[in-house]
Structures are given as structure tokens and as C-alpha cells.
Amino acid sequence: MMDISVAHEGVDEDEPPSCDWIERVVRCTLHSASVETPCEVSVLLTDDRKMQELNRDYRGQDRSTDVLSFAFEEGEALVVPPGTPRVLGDVILSLPTIRRQASDHGQTFARECAWALCHGTLHLLGYDHQTDGEEEAMRGVENEVLRALGEEFLRW
């Protein structure tokens, strides 16, 4: 069982990703990362203003970014009662930044959204890209997820 909640704040996008689309990307990411236990993930779709505010307040960087992740399980492992889902945390996407990046990278908006959502979800699981080895492992799972989703899914 995966509980994936989606919220919108300040999003003026013509075609924001649907809840079903977001759930499929998150589920595919969790599956590719071998997460089989019940868990919860929250996703917020927002604009550059809100993302800049969050990035400034939590990371000390006064600019927007494509994706932020706030992992609930950082540090020591939290023991939950049997049958209780793991609360992985929050993934926040700035749709305007992702749209610009898609254009800059020559990608579809859907593919860039899927990559950012996958990337943020992997951060919730402890993946990082501070070293070459970490980056290689994270990129490997990201590429596996994008392949599994398929080219048709990555176009709107």
C-alpha cells in the first residue's frame, strides 16, 4: 500500500501533472528502489515564488530550484508499529522552473517533471549525489524509472 498525497499551491500551469500521473511516477520510483513496505509520500506542486521562499528558509539559497525533498526518516531509523506505513516525507516541485529546464534540456515537460519527481523521491530514501559513486547509483535508478515509464508516458 502506497499513500501518495498531492497538493497545489500557487500553480498557474496550463497542464499540471495529474494526481494519477504523479502516483505512477512515485510508485515506479519506489519499486525501482526496491521499497516494498507500505509508505506515504506527499507531493506539492508550486511556483517559483514559493520554491524560492522554501529554498531560502531551509537551504539558505535565495533562489528557486526545480525540486526540494524533506525526508522524514533522516538520521536514526524510526521504528513504527507493524502494519503502520513508513512516512517518507515531502517532495516539492516548482513547475515553472521545471518547464524552463525542459526547454533548456530539449526534453518534454512531462519527462522533466518525471525526472524531478523521481529525483526528489530518491532523496527521501537516502539517495544523494555528493560523490561520484552516489551520483552514479542515483542516476542509475532515475534512468531505470524513466525507461520503465516509457516514452509515451513522458509526453503530454
Buried (B, 14 or more C-beta within 10 A) or exposed (E): EBEBEBEBEBBEBEEBBEBEBBBBBBBBBBBBBEBEEEBBBBBBBBBBEBBBEBBEEEEEEEEBBBBBBBBBBEEEEEEEEEEEBBBBBBBBBBBBBBBBBBEEEEBBBBBBBBBBBBBBBBBBBEBEBEEEEEEEBBBEBBEBBBEBBEEEBBEE
